[in-house]
Amino acid sequence: MMEPFKISIPEQQLHDLSIRLKQVRWPSSFSIEPWALGTDYSFLKGLVDYWGSEYNWREQEAWLNRFPQFIEHVDGFDIHFVHVRGEGTSERPLLLTHGWPGSFVEMLELIPYLTTPSLYGGHAEEAFDVIIPSLPGFAFSSKPSRPGVGSKYVATLWAKLMDRLGYERYLVQGEDIGAGVSTWLAFMYPERVRGLHLNYIPGSYKPPLTQNTPSVSEEEQAYFDIVAEWLDREGAYSALHRTKPETLAFALSDSPTGLASWMVEKFQGWSDCDGDMERSFSLDHILTNISITGLPIR
């Protein structure tokens, strides 16, 4: 049974967050190029100070609740999702799946452009119905209690969700983890997926090569070398997520500052900010994404 959903974080959780932000034990730091060794001390100190003094979760909560949200129960999971129907009479469902370290929040500002294009120089018949689910364990979707809830399995959940929403055919878009989910959707349900768009291609690091695979060209090998160098320099987070995630989980669950550090380093490194994160994201946007990760309990 699909249920309307409103975000309402208990005041006790906000009070607990406030206490933890006031009791941070800051590590020592030595002068080096900002972000060269990970999260920049000065930026994080300023972000945490802003979080504890000026950031207003209730204002952000009210903004989030302007978007129609629901909970659907699918195969034992409570799946949280945003669902906004487009203007006009043509039905073009668009399923957007987020990745890490983001959440459904990062896609909300797209919704007016996609659902009401006539307000932005387009035409009503170009509108989409937008569906933005939260991955299991993210935001307000329930957490997996067993292994195996990967991209392929989540794709089956999304297919059932879209079926219950009455959409027989739809378009899909994904980034990061969401790109894996969207790819599996297109692979397993080709008769239902009308189009696939990705801003990360799963398996692009180096596809499996067999005896029947044509020899790698010099250009392809140069690309693989660049990717290998990047993974060596930047991929420690991914190795930890894939191999020993519970080791990190204790620290991130207990410390909002630790969670912020783990996430903002990627916001800075993966955005077109030229070293200044606030060129791409407001502090409120960053902290709402972090809060969405750290506050909800379902």
matplotlib code that plots the C-alpha trace (Angstrom):
import matplotlib.pyplot as plt

x = [0.0, 1.5, 1.6, 2.1, 5.2, 6.3, 9.8, 9.6, 12.9, 12.2, 13.5, 15.5, 17.6, 18.3, 19.3, 21.6, 23.2, 23.7, 25.5, 27.8, 28.7, 29.7, 31.9, 34.2, 37.7, 39.7, 42.8, 46.1, 46.9, 50.0, 50.2, 50.1, 48.1, 44.4, 42.7, 46.0, 45.8, 42.0, 39.4, 40.7, 40.8, 39.8, 36.9, 35.5, 35.9, 34.0, 31.3, 30.8, 30.7, 28.0, 26.1, 25.9, 25.1, 23.4, 22.1, 18.4, 17.2, 13.5, 13.7, 15.3, 12.8, 9.9, 11.5, 11.9, 8.3, 7.2, 7.8, 5.3, 6.9, 5.7, 6.7, 6.0, 6.5, 8.4, 9.8, 10.2, 11.7, 10.1, 11.1, 11.0, 10.5, 9.5, 6.8, 5.9, 3.7, 4.4, 2.2, 0.1, -1.4, 1.5, 3.0, 6.8, 8.0, 11.6, 13.2, 16.2, 18.5, 21.1, 24.5, 26.9, 27.7, 24.5, 20.8, 17.4, 18.1, 20.6, 18.0, 15.1, 16.1, 15.7, 12.1, 10.5, 12.5, 11.5, 7.8, 6.8, 9.0, 6.5, 7.7, 11.3, 10.9, 9.8, 6.5, 4.1, 4.4, 8.1, 7.3, 8.2, 6.7, 9.6, 10.2, 13.2, 13.6, 16.0, 18.3, 17.9, 19.8, 19.7, 17.5, 14.2, 14.3, 14.7, 18.2, 19.2, 19.4, 21.2, 24.0, 23.1, 21.2, 23.3, 22.6, 21.0, 18.6, 17.7, 16.8, 14.2, 12.7, 12.6, 10.8, 8.1, 7.8, 7.2, 4.7, 2.7, 2.8, 1.2, 4.1, 4.6, 7.4, 9.8, 13.1, 15.9, 18.9, 21.6, 24.8, 27.4, 25.5, 22.4, 24.2, 24.6, 20.9, 19.8, 22.0, 20.6, 17.1, 17.8, 19.5, 16.8, 13.7, 14.5, 10.8, 10.1, 13.1, 12.6, 15.9, 19.0, 21.2, 24.2, 26.8, 29.0, 29.4, 29.7, 32.7, 34.5, 37.6, 38.7, 36.3, 37.1, 39.3, 39.2, 41.1, 38.4, 38.6, 40.5, 43.8, 43.7, 44.7, 47.4, 44.6, 42.6, 45.6, 46.5, 42.9, 43.3, 46.6, 45.0, 42.2, 44.6, 46.6, 43.4, 42.3, 45.6, 45.4, 41.7, 40.1, 40.8, 37.2, 35.8, 38.0, 36.8, 33.2, 33.4, 35.5, 35.1, 32.1, 31.1, 34.5, 33.8, 30.1, 30.7, 32.6, 30.2, 27.1, 28.6, 30.2, 28.4, 31.7, 33.3, 30.4, 30.7, 34.5, 33.9, 31.3, 32.6, 36.0, 34.1, 31.8, 35.0, 36.9, 34.1, 32.6, 33.6, 34.4, 38.1, 39.0, 36.2, 33.3, 31.0, 31.2, 29.2, 27.2, 25.8, 26.7, 23.0, 22.9, 25.9, 24.6, 21.1, 22.7, 24.8, 21.9, 19.7, 22.4, 22.9, 19.6, 16.8, 16.0, 13.4]
y = [0.0, 3.3, 5.9, 9.7, 10.7, 13.9, 14.4, 15.1, 14.6, 14.3, 17.2, 14.8, 13.9, 17.5, 18.1, 15.2, 16.5, 19.9, 18.4, 16.2, 19.3, 21.2, 18.3, 17.7, 16.6, 18.1, 16.4, 18.2, 19.4, 20.7, 23.3, 21.8, 22.5, 22.4, 19.1, 17.4, 14.9, 14.6, 16.9, 20.4, 21.3, 24.9, 24.2, 21.5, 23.6, 26.4, 24.0, 22.4, 25.8, 26.9, 23.6, 24.1, 27.9, 29.1, 26.1, 25.6, 22.1, 22.9, 25.4, 22.8, 20.2, 22.5, 23.0, 19.2, 18.6, 20.9, 17.9, 15.1, 12.1, 8.5, 5.2, 2.0, -1.4, -3.6, -7.1, -6.3, -2.8, 0.5, 2.5, 6.3, 8.3, 11.6, 11.6, 14.7, 14.5, 16.7, 19.2, 18.5, 15.2, 13.3, 10.8, 10.5, 8.8, 9.5, 7.5, 9.2, 7.2, 8.9, 7.7, 8.2, 10.6, 12.2, 11.6, 12.4, 16.0, 16.7, 16.1, 18.2, 21.5, 19.7, 18.9, 22.2, 22.2, 18.6, 18.8, 22.3, 23.1, 25.7, 28.0, 27.9, 28.4, 24.9, 23.2, 21.3, 18.2, 18.0, 17.4, 14.4, 12.6, 12.5, 9.6, 9.8, 6.9, 6.7, 3.6, 1.1, 2.4, 6.0, 8.8, 7.4, 4.0, 1.1, -0.4, -3.8, -6.5, -9.0, -9.0, -9.1, -5.8, -4.5, -2.7, -5.7, -6.4, -2.8, -2.7, -5.4, -3.2, -0.2, -2.3, -3.3, 0.3, 1.6, -1.1, -0.2, 3.5, 2.3, 3.0, 0.2, 2.0, 4.7, 6.4, 5.9, 8.0, 7.1, 8.3, 6.3, 3.5, 4.7, 4.2, 0.5, 0.3, 2.0, -0.2, -3.4, -2.0, -1.6, -5.0, -7.0, -5.1, -3.9, -4.0, -1.5, 0.9, 3.4, 5.1, 5.0, 8.0, 7.7, 10.1, 7.2, 4.0, 0.9, -1.2, 1.5, 1.1, -1.9, -4.4, -8.1, -9.2, -12.7, -14.6, -13.6, -9.9, -7.7, -6.4, -3.2, -0.2, 2.3, 4.8, 2.4, 1.4, 5.0, 5.4, 2.3, 3.7, 7.0, 5.2, 2.9, 6.0, 7.7, 4.6, 4.4, 8.0, 8.5, 5.0, 4.1, 5.0, 2.6, -0.3, 0.3, 0.5, -2.7, -4.8, -3.6, -1.2, -2.0, -0.9, 2.6, 2.5, 2.8, 6.1, 7.6, 6.7, 8.1, 11.3, 13.9, 15.7, 12.4, 11.8, 15.4, 14.9, 11.6, 13.1, 16.7, 15.5, 13.9, 16.9, 18.9, 16.4, 15.4, 18.8, 21.5, 23.9, 24.8, 24.2, 26.3, 24.1, 27.0, 27.8, 24.7, 24.1, 26.3, 25.3, 24.6, 22.2, 20.3, 20.1, 19.0, 16.1, 15.2, 15.5, 13.3, 10.7, 11.1, 11.9, 9.6, 6.4, 4.0]
z = [0.0, -1.1, 1.6, 1.4, 3.3, 5.0, 6.5, 10.2, 12.1, 15.9, 17.9, 20.0, 17.0, 16.2, 19.9, 19.8, 16.6, 18.2, 21.1, 18.9, 16.8, 19.9, 21.2, 18.2, 19.0, 16.1, 14.9, 14.5, 11.0, 9.2, 6.4, 2.9, -0.2, 0.7, 0.1, -0.9, 1.9, 2.1, 3.7, 4.2, 8.0, 7.5, 5.2, 7.5, 10.6, 9.0, 7.7, 11.1, 12.8, 10.3, 10.8, 14.5, 14.5, 11.3, 9.4, 9.9, 9.3, 9.8, 6.9, 4.7, 5.9, 4.8, 1.4, 0.9, 1.9, -0.9, -3.2, -3.1, -1.4, -0.8, 0.7, -1.2, 0.3, -2.2, -1.4, 2.3, 1.7, 2.4, -0.7, -0.3, -3.5, -5.0, -7.7, -9.6, -12.7, -15.7, -17.2, -20.3, -21.4, -22.8, -20.3, -20.3, -17.1, -16.2, -13.4, -11.8, -9.5, -7.4, -6.3, -3.4, -1.6, -2.9, -2.3, -3.9, -2.7, -5.4, -8.1, -6.7, -8.4, -11.8, -11.2, -12.3, -15.6, -16.3, -15.3, -16.3, -19.4, -20.6, -17.8, -19.0, -22.8, -23.7, -24.5, -22.3, -24.5, -23.6, -19.9, -17.9, -15.0, -12.6, -10.2, -7.8, -5.4, -2.6, -2.7, 0.1, 3.1, 1.8, 3.1, 4.1, 2.4, 4.8, 5.3, 3.9, 6.6, 4.4, 1.8, -1.9, -2.2, -5.1, -8.3, -10.0, -7.1, -6.7, -10.5, -9.8, -7.0, -9.3, -12.0, -9.4, -8.2, -11.7, -12.3, -9.2, -10.4, -13.6, -15.9, -18.5, -20.3, -19.1, -19.4, -16.9, -15.8, -13.2, -11.7, -9.7, -8.0, -9.8, -13.1, -12.2, -11.3, -14.5, -16.6, -15.1, -15.6, -19.3, -19.6, -17.8, -18.9, -22.5, -23.5, -20.7, -20.8, -23.6, -23.2, -20.9, -19.9, -17.6, -16.2, -15.1, -17.0, -14.7, -15.6, -17.5, -15.4, -17.5, -19.0, -18.8, -21.7, -23.1, -25.8, -28.3, -27.4, -30.0, -28.9, -26.9, -28.9, -27.8, -27.2, -25.1, -23.1, -22.4, -21.0, -18.8, -17.5, -16.6, -14.8, -12.9, -11.8, -10.6, -8.7, -7.0, -6.0, -5.3, -5.0, -1.3, -0.4, -3.0, -1.8, 1.8, 0.7, -1.2, 1.3, 4.9, 5.0, 8.6, 9.9, 8.7, 9.6, 13.3, 12.9, 10.4, 12.5, 15.7, 14.4, 12.2, 11.7, 10.6, 8.2, 6.8, 6.3, 4.5, 2.1, 1.5, 0.3, -2.7, -3.2, -3.6, -5.7, -8.1, -8.8, -11.3, -8.5, -9.4, -5.8, -4.3, -3.4, -2.8, -6.5, -7.1, -3.9, -1.2, 2.4, 3.0, 0.0, 1.3, 4.8, 3.7, 1.8, 4.8, 7.2, 5.0, 5.4, 9.1, 10.6, 9.3, 11.2, 9.7]

ax = plt.figure().add_subplot(projection="3d")
ax.plot(x, y, z, "-o")
ax.set_aspect("equal")
plt.show()
